[in-house]
Amino acid sequence: MLKEYNTIKNAAGCELVIQKSRFICDCFKVETEKEALEKLGAVKKKYPDATHHCYAYSVGLEAVYKRHSDDGEPSGTAGMPILSVIEQNGLRGVLAVVTRYFGGVKLGAGGLVRAYSKACSEAVAAAGKVKMALSSKGAVTIDYNYFNPVERFIKQSADIAIDGVEYKEDIKISVITVSDWDEMEKAILNICNGAALFEKNGQVYHAWQPD
């Protein structure tokens, strides 16, 4: 199973005007080709009178599935430049759609490549980047007296995240960690003088700050 990959943090967009043509880029985080095509359809409905809806996406974990389209622009001037931006940023699970309203001035092949690349680059920059890493998930149950120091320890740890807290007879903290689970247990047991119970419930992909 893939240990980690980079994707965008949030959906984002940008708009450029180049030689009277409008280039509107919408960038989405997607997990499957089906989701990518649904997002593409939504963009087309949003801008039904646009001249072109050029796009590229890269989805999949073990096997990467990539597609791109020039949507009527000269071959190689739109879809591939958009995909190149996605690949150059090392991203997966991303769809970028650049909608163009033709302004009456032809840009030429080089101008189109630069325009589509710039629109996608600015949208990707606005979206931000996260590292999705295969992480252990589970929970730790502690006495109320230990909650503040345990919470402080987790929040100060770049590789452990709180996924929820249940306040009952004791406190149950749902946690996700990209570091070694046993090492996390040892650290929390040390804080709680050995009075902590742990459950490990498998693995998930979780968003962490890129290295």
SELUM-425779 format. One record per atom (N, C-alpha, C, O): residue in three letters; z, x, y. Coordinates in steps of 0.05 Angstrom, whole numbers, padded with zeros to 5 digits, always signed. Atoms other than C-alpha are relative to their C-alpha. Layout:
<nodes>
AlaZXY...
</nodes>
This chain:
<nodes>
Met+00000+00017-00024Met+00000+00000+00000Met+00000+00018+00025Met+00014+00038+00026Leu+00002-00015-00025Leu-00018+00025+00070Leu+00028+00002+00013Leu+00042-00019+00016Lys-00026-00004-00012Lys+00044+00055+00103Lys+00002-00009+00029Lys+00022-00020+00038Glu-00001+00008-00028Glu+00025+00043+00175Glu-00028-00001+00011Glu-00047+00011+00001Tyr+00025+00001-00015Tyr-00031+00026+00223Tyr+00006-00008+00029Tyr+00028-00019+00034Asn-00003+00007-00028Asn-00040+00016+00298Asn-00016-00025+00006Asn-00038-00029-00004Thr+00014+00024-00010Thr-00058-00049+00331Thr+00008-00005+00029Thr+00024+00010+00040Ile-00008+00006-00027Ile-00052-00082+00399Ile+00026-00014+00001Ile+00033-00028-00019Lys-00026+00012-00002Lys+00014-00106+00424Lys-00002-00030+00007Lys+00012-00047-00004Asn+00003+00027-00009Asn-00009-00170+00458Asn-00030-00007+00004Asn-00046+00011+00007Ala+00027+00009-00009Ala-00072-00211+00471Ala-00003+00007+00029Ala+00016+00004+00045Ala+00004-00007-00028Ala-00103-00189+00537Ala-00029-00002+00007Ala-00046-00006-00011Gly+00028+00002-00009Gly-00166-00191+00578Gly-00004+00014+00026Gly+00015+00023+00039Cys+00007-00011-00026Cys-00202-00165+00638Cys-00027-00011+00008Cys-00042-00022-00008Glu+00026+00009-00009Glu-00262-00182+00681Glu-00011+00021+00019Glu+00002+00030+00037Leu+00014-00019-00017Leu-00312-00135+00713Leu-00025-00013+00011Leu-00038-00030-00002Val+00026+00008-00011Val-00371-00148+00759Val-00016+00025+00004Val-00009+00043+00020Ile+00017-00023-00001Ile-00426-00097+00750Ile-00029-00009+00006Ile-00041-00023-00010Gln+00027+00008-00008Gln-00493-00105+00786Gln-00004-00030-00002Gln-00024-00040-00013Lys+00001+00029-00002Lys-00478-00179+00796Lys+00005-00014-00026Lys+00007-00039-00026Ser-00007+00013+00026Ser-00465-00192+00722Ser+00030+00001-00004Ser+00044+00020+00003Arg-00029+00002+00006Arg-00395-00215+00701Arg+00004+00007-00030Arg-00010-00003-00047Phe-00007-00007+00027Phe-00366-00182+00639Phe+00030-00007-00004Phe+00048+00004+00009Ile-00027+00010+00005Ile-00304-00218+00613Ile+00008+00008-00029Ile-00004-00002-00048Cys-00009-00008+00027Cys-00267-00185+00555Cys+00026-00013-00008Cys+00045-00013+00007Asp-00025+00012+00012Asp-00216-00222+00512Asp+00006+00016-00026Asp-00011+00018-00043Cys-00008-00017+00023Cys-00178-00179+00462Cys+00023-00014-00014Cys+00042-00022-00002Phe-00020+00015+00016Phe-00138-00210+00405Phe+00010+00017-00023Phe-00004+00033-00034Lys-00011-00011+00025Lys-00092-00188+00350Lys-00005-00019-00023Lys+00003-00043-00021Val+00008+00018+00022Val-00119-00217+00285Val+00006+00014-00027Val+00005+00039-00029Glu-00006-00012+00026Glu-00102-00207+00211Glu-00022-00003-00020Glu-00025+00013-00038Thr+00022+00006+00020Thr-00163-00236+00175Thr-00026-00005+00015Thr-00027-00010+00039Glu+00026+00006-00012Glu-00237-00245+00186Glu-00001-00029+00009Glu-00013-00036+00029Lys+00000+00028-00007Lys-00226-00320+00186Lys+00013-00005+00027Lys+00003-00019+00044Glu-00013+00002-00026Glu-00177-00314+00244Glu-00017+00011+00022Glu-00018+00000+00044Ala+00018-00012-00020Ala-00225-00268+00281Ala-00022-00019+00008Ala-00028-00022+00032Leu+00021+00019-00006Leu-00281-00319+00275Leu+00009-00025+00014Leu-00005-00036+00031Glu-00011+00023-00014Glu-00236-00375+00298Glu+00005+00007+00029Glu-00001-00009+00047Lys-00004-00008-00028Lys-00217-00336+00360Lys-00026+00003+00015Lys-00029-00004+00038Leu+00027-00002-00012Leu-00290-00320+00373Leu-00011-00027+00007Leu-00022-00030+00029Gly+00010+00028-00006Gly-00307-00394+00368Gly+00014-00011+00025Gly+00002-00026+00040Ala-00015+00011-00023Ala-00252-00410+00419Ala-00010+00012+00026Ala-00011-00001+00046Val+00011-00013-00024Val-00280-00359+00468Val-00027-00013+00007Val-00032-00018+00031Lys+00027+00013-00005Lys-00350-00389+00461Lys+00004-00028+00012Lys-00012-00036+00030Lys-00005+00026-00012Lys-00321-00458+00476Lys+00010+00002+00028Lys+00005-00015+00045Lys-00011-00004-00027Lys-00284-00430+00536Lys-00022+00006+00020Lys-00020-00002+00044Tyr+00022-00008-00018Tyr-00348-00401+00565Tyr-00027-00009-00012Tyr-00043+00007-00020Pro+00024+00011+00014Pro-00403-00447+00538Pro-00027+00007+00013Pro-00047+00007+00000Asp+00025-00005-00015Asp-00454-00429+00592Asp-00005+00030+00004Asp-00023+00037+00019Ala+00004-00029-00003Ala-00448-00353+00585Ala-00026+00008-00013Ala-00037-00005-00031Thr+00025-00010+00011Thr-00510-00312+00571Thr+00004+00013-00027Thr-00013+00010-00045His-00005-00014+00025His-00479-00270+00515His+00030-00001-00007His+00047+00000+00011His-00027-00003+00010His-00416-00268+00473His-00001+00023-00021His-00004+00018-00045Cys+00002-00023+00017Cys-00417-00197+00444Cys+00028+00007-00010Cys+00048+00003+00004Tyr-00027-00004+00011Tyr-00360-00177+00398Tyr+00000+00021-00021Tyr-00020+00030-00031Ala-00005-00017+00023Ala-00330-00131+00346Ala+00028-00005-00009Ala+00046-00012+00007Tyr-00027+00003+00011Tyr-00271-00135+00300Tyr+00004+00019-00023Tyr-00016+00027-00037Ser-00008-00017+00022Ser-00235-00091+00250Ser+00025-00013-00012Ser+00046-00013+00000Val-00023+00013+00013Val-00189-00126+00200Val+00004+00012-00028Val-00014+00026-00038Gly-00005-00010+00027Gly-00157-00110+00133Gly+00018+00024+00000Gly+00019+00039+00019Leu-00018-00022+00002Leu-00106-00060+00109Leu-00010+00021-00020Leu-00018+00043-00011Glu+00009-00020+00019Glu-00125-00025+00045Glu-00030+00004+00003Glu-00040+00027+00003Ala+00029-00001-00005Ala-00199-00041+00056Ala-00005-00010+00028Ala+00001-00033+00034Val+00005+00008-00028Val-00221-00043+00129Val-00027-00014+00001Val-00048-00004-00009Tyr+00025+00016-00002Tyr-00273-00097+00144Tyr-00008-00001+00029Tyr+00007-00011+00046Lys+00009-00002-00027Lys-00313-00086+00207Lys-00026-00015+00004Lys-00044-00015-00013Arg+00025+00014-00007Arg-00366-00129+00241Arg-00004+00002+00030Arg+00015+00004+00045His+00006+00001-00028His-00401-00128+00308His-00026-00014+00005His-00043-00017-00013Ser+00024+00015-00007Ser-00455-00167+00345Ser-00008+00005+00028Ser+00009+00006+00046Asp+00011-00003-00027Asp-00500-00155+00404Asp-00007-00026+00013Asp-00011-00028+00037Asp+00005+00027-00010Asp-00513-00230+00411Asp-00022-00002+00020Asp-00020-00013+00042Gly+00023+00002-00017Gly-00581-00222+00441Gly-00005+00023+00019Gly-00027+00025+00030Glu+00004-00024-00016Glu-00570-00158+00480Glu-00017+00020-00016Glu-00018+00017-00041Pro+00015-00020+00015Pro-00615-00099+00462Pro+00017+00013-00022Pro+00040+00019-00018Ser-00014-00010+00023Ser-00596-00071+00394Ser+00016+00026+00006Ser+00006+00045+00018Gly-00017-00023-00003Gly-00537-00023+00396Gly+00013+00004+00028Gly+00027+00023+00032Thr-00010-00004-00027Thr-00519-00035+00469Thr+00027-00015+00006Thr+00038-00011+00027Ala-00023+00017-00006Ala-00460-00083+00462Ala+00021+00001-00023Ala+00043+00011-00020Gly-00019+00002+00022Gly-00428-00095+00394Gly+00011+00026-00010Gly+00035+00030-00013Met-00009-00027+00009Met-00426-00023+00371Met+00017+00014+00020Met+00037+00026+00012Pro-00018-00012-00020Pro-00398+00003+00437Pro+00028-00012+00000Pro+00048+00002+00003Ile-00026+00013+00001Ile-00343-00049+00432Ile+00016+00010-00024Ile+00039+00016-00022Leu-00013-00009+00024Leu-00327-00029+00360Leu+00008+00029+00003Leu+00029+00037-00007Ser-00007-00028-00004Ser-00328+00044+00381Ser+00026+00003+00016Ser+00042+00021+00010Val-00025-00001-00016Val-00272+00031+00432Val+00023-00006-00019Val+00044+00007-00018Ile-00021+00007+00019Ile-00231-00003+00377Ile+00006+00024-00018Ile+00030+00030-00023Glu-00004-00022+00018Glu-00242+00056+00330Glu+00011+00025+00014Glu+00028+00039+00003Gln-00010-00023-00014Gln-00230+00109+00382Gln+00029-00002+00007Gln+00043+00018+00010Asn-00029+00005-00005Asn-00162+00078+00396Asn+00015-00002-00026Asn+00040-00006-00025Gly-00013+00000+00026Gly-00147+00079+00322Gly+00012-00027-00007Gly+00033-00028-00020Leu-00011+00026+00003Leu-00137+00004+00319Leu-00011-00015-00024Leu-00034-00012-00032Arg+00008+00019+00021Arg-00139-00047+00262Arg+00012-00027+00008Arg+00030-00028+00025Gly-00011+00027-00007Gly-00127-00122+00264Gly-00006-00008+00028Gly+00010-00021+00041Val+00007+00006-00028Val-00165-00129+00329Val-00028-00012+00002Val-00046-00004-00012Leu+00025+00012-00008Leu-00220-00173+00356Leu-00004+00003+00030Leu+00015-00003+00045Ala+00006-00001-00028Ala-00253-00159+00423Ala-00026-00014+00005Ala-00047-00009-00008Val+00024+00016-00008Val-00303-00208+00454Val-00006+00006+00029Val+00011+00002+00046Val+00008-00004-00028Val-00341-00189+00516Val-00022-00021+00007Val-00044-00020-00004Thr+00018+00021-00009Thr-00373-00249+00549Thr-00015+00009+00025Thr-00003+00019+00044Arg+00016-00009-00023Arg-00430-00235+00598Arg-00014-00024+00013Arg-00027-00040+00000Tyr+00016+00018-00017Tyr-00457-00278+00654Tyr-00021+00017+00014Tyr-00013+00032+00032Phe+00021-00016-00011Phe-00524-00247+00672Phe-00003-00005+00030Phe-00005-00028+00038Gly+00002+00003-00029Gly-00529-00234+00747Gly-00027+00004+00012Gly-00031+00003+00036Gly+00028-00003-00010Gly-00604-00222+00752Gly-00009+00028+00002Gly-00033+00032+00008Val+00007-00028-00002Val-00603-00146+00752Val+00002+00012-00028Val+00023+00012-00040Lys-00001-00013+00026Lys-00622-00110+00688Lys+00013+00027+00002Lys+00009+00042+00021Leu-00016-00025-00001Leu-00575-00052+00672Leu-00012+00022-00016Leu-00005+00046-00013Gly+00011-00021+00017Gly-00617-00015+00621Gly+00019+00005-00023Gly+00042-00002-00022Ala-00016-00005+00024Ala-00592+00008+00553Ala+00026+00015+00007Ala+00048+00008-00002Gly-00024-00016-00006Gly-00545+00061+00581Gly+00020-00015+00017Gly+00044-00013+00013Gly-00018+00016-00017Gly-00517+00014+00634Gly+00015-00021-00016Gly+00038-00026-00011Leu-00013+00020+00016Leu-00503-00039+00582Leu+00022+00012-00017Leu+00044+00002-00020Val-00020-00014+00016Val-00467+00010+00536Val+00025+00006+00017Val+00047+00002+00008Arg-00022-00007-00017Arg-00424+00033+00594Arg+00016-00025+00008Arg+00041-00024+00009Ala-00013+00025-00009Ala-00409-00038+00617Ala+00017-00012-00022Ala+00040-00019-00018Tyr-00014+00012+00022Tyr-00389-00064+00549Tyr+00024+00017-00009Tyr+00045+00008-00016Ser-00022-00019+00007Ser-00348-00002+00533Ser+00023-00002+00020Ser+00046-00002+00012Lys-00021+00001-00020Lys-00311-00005+00599Lys+00016-00026-00001Lys+00040-00026+00002Ala-00014+00026+00001Ala-00295-00079+00593Ala+00020+00000-00024Ala+00042-00009-00021Cys-00017-00001+00023Cys-00267-00069+00523Cys+00023+00020+00004Cys+00046+00014-00004Ser-00021-00020-00005Ser-00229-00006+00543Ser+00022-00010+00018Ser+00046-00005+00013Glu-00021+00010-00019Glu-00194-00040+00601Glu+00017-00022-00013Glu+00041-00024-00008Ala-00015+00021+00013Ala-00175-00100+00558Ala+00020+00012-00021Ala+00043+00003-00023Val-00017-00013+00019Val-00147-00055+00503Val+00023+00014+00014Val+00046+00013+00004Ala-00022-00013-00015Ala-00107-00016+00554Ala+00020-00020+00010Ala+00044-00015+00009Ala-00018+00021-00009Ala-00079-00080+00582Ala+00017-00012-00023Ala+00039-00021-00019Ala-00014+00012+00023Ala-00060-00104+00512Ala+00022+00017-00010Ala+00042+00007-00022Gly-00021-00018+00010Gly-00019-00042+00496Gly-00004+00005-00030Gly-00020-00008-00043Lys+00003-00008+00028Lys-00011-00010+00428Lys+00027+00001-00014Lys+00047+00010-00002Val-00024-00003+00016Val+00041-00015+00373Val-00008+00011-00027Val-00031+00009-00036Lys+00004-00010+00027Lys+00049+00018+00306Lys+00012-00020-00019Lys+00036-00026-00018Met-00010+00018+00021Met+00055-00031+00248Met+00006+00017-00025Met-00012+00027-00038Ala-00008-00017+00022Ala+00095+00006+00195Ala+00013-00017-00022Ala+00029-00035-00017Leu-00012+00013+00023Leu+00115-00016+00125Leu+00030+00006+00001Leu+00038+00029-00001Ser-00029-00004-00005Ser+00190-00027+00134Ser+00017-00016-00019Ser+00008-00037-00029Ser-00018+00014+00017Ser+00249-00048+00093Ser+00014-00022+00016Ser+00022-00017+00039Lys-00015+00021-00013Lys+00282-00114+00109Lys+00023-00009-00017Lys+00023-00006-00041Gly-00024+00008+00015Gly+00349-00142+00091Gly+00021-00009+00019Gly+00016-00018+00042Ala-00021+00009-00017Ala+00417-00158+00119Ala+00026+00016-00006Ala+00029+00027-00027Val-00026-00013+00003Val+00486-00129+00130Val+00021-00021+00010Val+00018-00033+00031Thr-00021+00018-00006Thr+00549-00172+00130Thr+00025+00015+00007Thr+00034+00032-00009Ile-00023-00015-00010Ile+00609-00147+00170Ile+00020-00019+00012Ile+00015-00042+00018Asp-00021+00014-00014Asp+00674-00169+00201Asp-00006+00000+00030Asp-00019+00018+00040Tyr+00004+00002-00029Tyr+00673-00193+00273Tyr+00009+00025+00015Tyr-00003+00032+00036Asn-00011-00023-00014Asn+00714-00132+00293Asn-00020+00023+00002Asn-00018+00040+00020Tyr+00019-00023+00000Tyr+00656-00086+00276Tyr-00027-00007+00012Tyr-00045+00010+00013Phe+00026+00008-00009Phe+00600-00125+00307Phe-00010+00016+00024Phe-00033+00026+00024Asn+00009-00014-00024Asn+00598-00091+00375Asn-00009+00029-00006Asn-00030+00037+00003Pro+00009-00027+00005Pro+00596-00019+00349Pro-00025+00001-00019Pro-00042+00019-00016Val+00024+00000+00017Val+00545-00037+00294Val-00025-00008+00016Val-00046+00004+00013Glu+00022+00009-00017Glu+00501-00074+00344Glu-00009+00023+00018Glu-00033+00027+00022Arg+00006-00023-00017Arg+00505-00014+00391Arg-00015+00021-00015Arg-00034+00033-00005Phe+00013-00020+00017Phe+00486+00033+00335Phe-00029-00008-00005Phe-00047+00009-00003Ile+00027+00009+00006Ile+00425-00009+00316Ile-00018+00001+00025Ile-00040+00011+00023Lys+00016+00000-00025Lys+00401-00017+00388Lys-00006+00028+00010Lys-00027+00032+00023Gln+00006-00027-00008Gln+00406+00057+00399Gln-00018+00015-00019Gln-00027+00037-00014Ser+00017-00012+00021Ser+00365+00071+00336Ser-00029-00009+00004Ser-00034-00033+00004Ala+00028+00007-00005Ala+00290+00074+00349Ala-00013-00011-00025Ala-00035-00024-00023Asp+00013+00008+00025Asp+00276+00059+00275Asp+00014-00022-00014Asp+00009-00027-00038Ile-00014+00023+00011Ile+00322-00001+00263Ile-00002-00023+00021Ile+00002-00018+00044Ala+00002+00023-00018Ala+00313-00071+00292Ala+00016-00023-00011Ala+00018-00027-00035Ile-00015+00024+00008Ile+00356-00134+00291Ile-00020-00023-00001Ile-00035-00028+00018Asp+00019+00022+00004Asp+00317-00194+00264Asp+00013-00027+00001Asp+00000-00047-00003Gly-00015+00025-00002Gly+00371-00246+00272Gly+00029+00004-00006Gly+00036+00024-00020Val-00029-00003+00005Val+00446-00257+00271Val+00011-00028-00007Val+00006-00048+00007Glu-00014+00025+00008Glu+00487-00311+00235Glu+00030+00004+00004Glu+00042+00023-00006Tyr-00028-00001-00006Tyr+00557-00325+00259Tyr+00015-00020-00017Tyr+00014-00044-00011Lys-00015+00018+00017Lys+00599-00354+00203Lys+00028+00012-00004Lys+00041+00021+00015Glu-00026-00012+00004Glu+00664-00331+00170Glu-00001+00030+00006Glu+00018+00041+00018Asp+00006-00028-00008Asp+00635-00261+00177Asp-00027-00001+00016Asp-00038-00022+00019Ile+00025-00001-00014Ile+00574-00238+00216Ile-00021+00012-00018Ile-00017+00034-00030Lys+00022-00009+00016Lys+00508-00230+00179Lys-00023+00008+00019Lys-00034-00009+00033Ile+00021-00010-00017Ile+00457-00186+00215Ile-00025+00005-00017Ile-00024+00022-00035Ser+00026-00006+00014Ser+00385-00189+00190Ser-00012+00025+00014Ser-00014+00026+00038Val+00010-00025-00011Val+00355-00120+00199Val-00027+00008-00013Val-00033+00000-00035Ile+00025-00012+00009Ile+00288-00085+00192Ile+00001+00030+00007Ile+00008+00037+00030Thr+00000-00029-00007Thr+00283-00009+00187Thr-00024+00014-00013Thr-00032+00008-00035Val+00022-00016+00010Val+00227+00040+00180Val+00010+00027-00011Val-00005+00043-00022Ser-00012-00024+00011Ser+00275+00096+00162Ser+00011-00005-00028Ser+00007-00027-00039Asp-00011+00003+00026Asp+00311+00107+00096Asp+00023-00021+00000Asp+00042-00018+00015Trp-00020+00021+00001Trp+00351+00045+00077Trp+00028+00011-00007Trp+00048+00003+00005Asp-00026-00011+00009Asp+00406+00085+00042Asp+00014+00015+00023Asp+00038+00014+00025Glu-00012-00014-00022Glu+00416+00128+00103Glu+00012-00019+00021Glu+00032-00014+00033Met-00011+00020-00019Met+00424+00066+00147Met+00026-00011-00011Met+00045-00015+00004Glu-00025+00010+00012Glu+00476+00039+00098Glu+00023+00019+00005Glu+00045+00010+00012Lys-00021-00019-00003Lys+00515+00103+00101Lys+00011+00000+00029Lys+00035+00002+00033Ala-00008-00001-00028Ala+00516+00103+00177Ala+00017-00025+00007Ala+00037-00023+00021Ile-00015+00024-00007Ile+00539+00030+00182Ile+00027-00001-00015Ile+00047-00009-00004Leu-00025-00001+00015Leu+00591+00039+00127Leu+00020+00019+00014Leu+00044+00013+00014Asn-00018-00019-00015Asn+00619+00098+00167Asn+00012-00014+00024Asn+00035-00010+00031Ile-00010+00014-00024Ile+00624+00054+00229Ile+00021-00021-00008Ile+00041-00025+00006Cys-00017+00022+00009Cys+00658-00002+00189Cys+00022+00008-00019Cys+00035-00008-00032Asn-00021-00010+00019Asn+00705+00043+00149Asn-00005-00011-00029Asn+00015-00017-00043Gly+00007+00008+00027Gly+00668+00021+00086Gly-00001-00030-00004Gly-00007-00039-00026Ala-00001+00029+00003Ala+00675-00054+00099Ala-00025-00014+00009Ala-00026-00027+00030Ala+00026+00013-00006Ala+00603-00078+00099Ala-00015-00005-00027Ala-00013+00011-00045Leu+00016+00008+00024Leu+00559-00114+00048Leu-00030+00000+00008Leu-00037-00009+00030Phe+00028-00002-00006Phe+00484-00102+00044Phe-00018-00016-00020Phe-00011-00017-00044Glu+00021+00012+00016Glu+00424-00141+00018Glu-00027+00012+00008Glu-00033+00014+00032Lys+00027-00011-00005Lys+00355-00110+00012Lys-00020-00020-00011Lys-00020-00027-00035Asn+00017+00022+00007Asn+00299-00162+00011Asn-00030+00007+00001Asn-00046-00010+00010Gly+00028-00006+00000Gly+00234-00125+00004Gly-00010+00014+00024Gly+00005+00026+00039Gln+00013-00014-00021Gln+00184-00098+00054Gln-00018-00018+00017Gln-00030-00037+00006Val+00018+00014-00018Val+00145-00123+00114Val-00012+00020+00019Val-00002+00042+00022Tyr+00011-00017-00021Tyr+00099-00094+00167Tyr+00014-00009+00026Tyr+00015-00032+00033His-00015+00005-00025His+00138-00089+00232His-00011+00017+00023His-00020+00040+00018Ala+00011-00014-00023Ala+00116-00069+00302Ala+00021+00020+00012Ala+00043+00013+00019Trp-00017-00020-00012Trp+00146-00003+00327Trp-00017+00015+00021Trp-00041+00013+00021Gln+00015-00016-00020Gln+00128+00041+00386Gln-00015+00022-00014Gln-00005+00035-00032Pro+00016-00021+00013Pro+00072+00089+00368Pro+00013+00027+00006Pro+00026+00031+00027Asp-00011-00027-00004Asp+00091+00162+00360Asp-00013+00014+00023Asp-00007+00037+00030
</nodes>
